[in-house]
């Protein structure tokens, strides 16, 4: 964060920033129009204002540090709610969802044994949704130490939910998601969500066809990341756990569902694709298109997370298959990553009101609106480099 110190009053500094001439809007114009909404109005009473530089493709965001609330204030309010909440609210609700998902996953193998196509496809859907609940929702909570109160048990369940159930490495999740994405949310070159971009693909292929390769790419990416960035023994451990889980799944599909080995692999591929498309969409929608900050001029945490994260509306399927912290409470999750999904939902009204009362952005948009927005502006959002936002604190 860069601080400007001048021999004038803080109020005069902010007013001078507001009066600076604005450069012509950069291409794409819609993106900077969106950034105006993100950063608020242009009056001296607002928290921030921006200046767009057409030549350097940058946005300078001037923020009045006296009006920027401290994260500690929000943290104190949320911590009070968490302390007053029961074990059931903090962990029990989500544990019940995970247990029901595990039972449903086992039961889906019985549905696949039926010859009737409607029952068979129902089994594929149940297997896919319950697998997502365990491999995405439960694993996501465990890697954040949010599945239970014990750090050791969270670590254990991360290997079960991620490696064993989903053939993706818990160690890779910790390295990429916990150590990079969360502390460096929307920081160029670190947590800028560029992983989800494939600029060589046409828009419809990117959004509706490429995600169907996720079941195949997931174990490949896990092995690649392990071999490149982790000790060899971690790769061996992952392969032992992951392929033991895959072997058990194949056993259930052949001996319980009565499928051949080829049919068993096909059933795994189909079931893990049930929610593959919306999973890719959600990861794209909630960060890309929002302000991306330079590493040198990054904002304070509360400003970084509220400007760079977006919530989608509640959805009965995605809420329970991906989790509230990934869908409707993503802002709350980035501010308080160790809260369970149910607790994120519980503190959401407080967090939202805190942001609105203090002039902080609180991004919300519908799934359909984001989808149309990205299809219409695909090149600007998914191919071209985003404008770099420079945070400047005015004192």
N, C-alpha and C positions, 0 to 999 in steps of 0.2 A: 504494500500500500504506500502510495506516494503522498506526502503531506506538503502543501504549499504554505510557506511562511513568508508573509509580507509585513511591512510596517504600516498596515491598515487594519481596521477592525474586521473580525470574522464576517459580520453582516455585509460590509462593503465588498469583501472578497467574493461572497456568494452572488451579490448583485452584479458585480463585474463579469462573473462567469455567465450569468444569464444574459447579459448584454452583448456577449461576443457574437460576431457575425457568423451565421450558419452557412456552411458550404452547401452547394447543390447536393441533393440526395444521391447517394451511391447506387450503383446497380447491384442487386435488384432493389428497386424503390420500395416494394412491399415490405422488405425485411427491416428497413430503417423506420418505416411507418410503424411496424410492430414494436421496434425498440423504443419508440416514443411512448407507446402504451406501457411497456415494461418499466421505463424510467420515470414515468409520471409527467405532470404538466411542466410548463415553463415559467410559472410565477415564482416570486421570491419566497413564497410560503411553502413550496413543495420541498420534499426531501432531496431531490436530485434533479439535474438537468444534463443534457448531453450535447456534445458538439461533434458533428460528423465531418471527417476529413476525406474528401473524395480521392485525393492523390495517394494517400497511404493506406486507404481501405481500413480505417480505424474509427472507433467511436470513443470519445473521451467522456466519461461519466463523472460529473462533478457532484459530490455528495456532501451535504452539510453534516459534519460529524457530530455537531451538537444535537441534531434532530435524529440521528441514527441510534435506535435503541440498542442497548447492550444485550448480548445473548444471555448473559447471566440472569437477567430479569425474567425472561421467558423460561429459562431452565428452572428457576426457583418455583415458578407457578406450576410447571409440568411435574416437577419432582414431588410437589405437595400432593398432586392428584395420584401419582403412582404410589406414594407411601400410604395413602388412605384407601387404595384399592385392595380388594381381596386377592388371594392366590388364584382364585377362579378367574378373575378378570385379567390378572397379569399373565397367567400361563394355562389355566385349565380349559378355557374355551378353545384355544388353538390346539391343545393336546387332544381334545375330543374330536376335533375336525380331522386331525392326522390319523387317529385310530380308526375312525369311520372310513377314511380314504384307504387305509391298509386293508381293512376287511372287504371293502368294495373291490379293490384290486384283486384280491384272492378270489372273490366270488365271480368276477368277470371271466375267469378261466372256465367256470361251469357253463356260462352263457355261450362261450365259443364252441362248446361241445355239441350244441344243437345244430341240426341241419337246416332249420328254417332260416332264410337269409335275414329276416327282420331281427330275429333274436341274435343271430351272429353279429350283425352290425351294431346292435345295442351293446353287445359284449365289447366290441372294439371301442365304442364311445365311452363306456364305463371305465374300461381299462385305461384309456387315454387320459380321461379327466382325473381319475384317482392317481395315476402315475404323476401327472403334473402337480397335484396337491402335495405329494411326497417329495418329488425330485426338485420342484421349484419353490413352493411355499415353505414346506418344512425345512428343506435344506438352506434356504435363504435365511430363515430365522435362526437356525442352528449356527451358521457361519458368523452371524452377528451376536452370538451368545444371548439370543432372545427366546430360544425354545424352552429353556428352563433356567433355574437360578444358578446351577452349577456350571462353571466354565469347563470342567473336565467332561461332564456329561454332554454338554453342547458339542465339544470336540468329537466325542464318540459318535453322537447322532449325525454329525456332519458327514463322517465317513460312510455311515449306513445310508443316509438319504441321498447323498451325492454320488459317491464312488459305487457302492453296492447296488443301489436302486437305479441310478441314472447314468452310470459309466462316465461320469465326469469327475475330475480330481478335486477333492476338498482343498488340497494345497494350492492348486491353481486359483480356485475361487478366492482363497485368502489373499494370495499375492495380487491378483488383478482387481478384485472387487473391494476388499477391505483396505488394502494398503495404497491403492491408487485411485480407484473411482470415487470413493467417498471423501477422503480428505482433499482431493483435487477435482471436485465436481466442476465441469465446464471450464477447466483450465487447459488452454491449448497445449497439445503435446503430451498431456497426462490423462486427465479424466474427461476428455472432450467427446466421448461416445463415438469416435471415428471407427471403432471396431465394427459398428453396425452399418457402415457405409461400404458399398460396392459400386463405385462410380462407373465401372465398365459394363454394368448391367442396365438394360432398359428399365423404365420405371415399373411396368406391370410385371416383368420378370422378377425384379427385385422384391416387390411387395407380395406377390402371390404365387410365385413358382419356386424361387430360390429357397424360401423358408422350409420347403418340403424336403430339403436335403439335410435338415438339422439333425435327424436321428443318425445319419451317417457321419456327418462332420463333427458331432459332439465328441466321440471318443478319439477321433483323429486329432482334433485341436488340443484335447487334454494331453495326449502323448507328446505332441509337438512342444507345448509349453513346458511340460515336465523335463523333457530332454534338453531344452535350451536354457532353462533357468533354475532347475532344482537338482539336488544330488541324485545319483543313480538309484540309491536305495529307495527313494520316494517314488520313483517310476516303477520299480519292482513291486513296492507295496500297493500302489494304485492298481497295477495290472492284476495282482493276486485278488484284491477285494472286488474290483470291477468285473472281472471275467468269471469270478465265482458267482456273483450275482446274476450275470447273464446266463451262466450254465443252469442255475436254479430256475430261471424264467423259462428257458428252453425246455427243461424237464417238465415243468407244469403244463406247458403248452402241448407237449407231445403225449404225456401220460394222463393228464386230466382232461384237456381239451380234445385229445385224439387227433392232433394235427401231425403231418409229416414234418421233417426238419425244415424243408423249404417253406411250408405253410406257417411254421412257427416263426421263422425269421420275417416272413411277410406280415404276420399279425403284429409283431413288435414294431415293424416299420410303420404300419398303418396307425396303430394306437398312439405311437409317439408323435404322429403328425396331426392328431386331432386338434391340438391347440398350438401347433408350431407357428402358424401364420399370425394369429394375434399376439403371440409371445414376441415375435420380431417387431411387430408394429408398436407394441407398448414401449419397448426399449428405445425405439426411435422417437416416438412422439413426445416423450417426457423430458428430453434434454435438447435435442437438436432443434435449431431454429430459435433458441433462446440465447441470451448474451453469452459469448465465449470470451474469457478473460486471458490476458497475457500472464505469463508466469511472474514477470517482474512487477506488475501492477495489479495484483489480485486483491479483491475486497475482503472485508471482515466476514467471518463465517455466516452471520445471520443474513447479510446482504448477498453473499455468494449463493446461499441455498435458496433464498426466496426469489431471487431473480433468475436462477438457473434451473429450476425444477417446476414441473407442471403436474397437477392432479387430474385424473380422468374421473368421470362420474362412477358411482357404485354400479356394479354389474353382478348379478347373482351367480353367474358361472365363473367369471374371471376373479371375483372377490375370493372365492373359496378354492380355486385352482391355482391362482398366482399369489393371492394374499392381498390384504388391504394396503400393506406397505408398498406394494408394487403398483397398485391400481389407484385407489381413491385417496390414499394418504401418503403419497410419495414425498411430498414436501415435509410432512411430519417425520417420515422415516429418515430423510437426509439430515434433519435437525437433531433427531434423537434415534440413532440407528440401533440402539440396544433395547428399544421397546418392542414388545410382541405386536403382532398384527392387530389383535383386539385392543391393546392399549393405544396404538396409533389412532385407531378409530375413536376411542374414548376421548383423547385429548384434542382431536381435530377441531371441534368448535372453538376451543380456547385458543389454539394456535392461529386459526383463521382470523378470529376477532382481534387478537394481538397485532397481527400484521396490518389489518385494515385500519385499526385505530391509530396506528403510528406511521401510516403512509408507506409501509412496505408492500411490494407487490405480492399477490397470492394468486398464482396462475391456475385457472381451471378451464377446461375445454372438453367437448364431447369427442368420443371416438370417431364418429362420422365426420365431424368438422375437421379434425386433425388429418384424417385419411384424405379428404378432398383437398385440403391445404397442401399436403405433401405431394399428391399426384399432380396438382396444378403447378407447383413450384419446385418440381423434382430437381432440376439442374442446379438451381440456386441453393437448395438445402442439402442435397445429397451428393453433388458432383463438385461444385465450386467451393473454394475455401471460404469459410465464414468470416465476416468482419471481426476484427479483434477489438475487444472492449478494454479500455484503460481506465482503471478506477483511480480517481483523484479525490482525496479527502480534504475538504476545506475546513480550516479551524478559525 
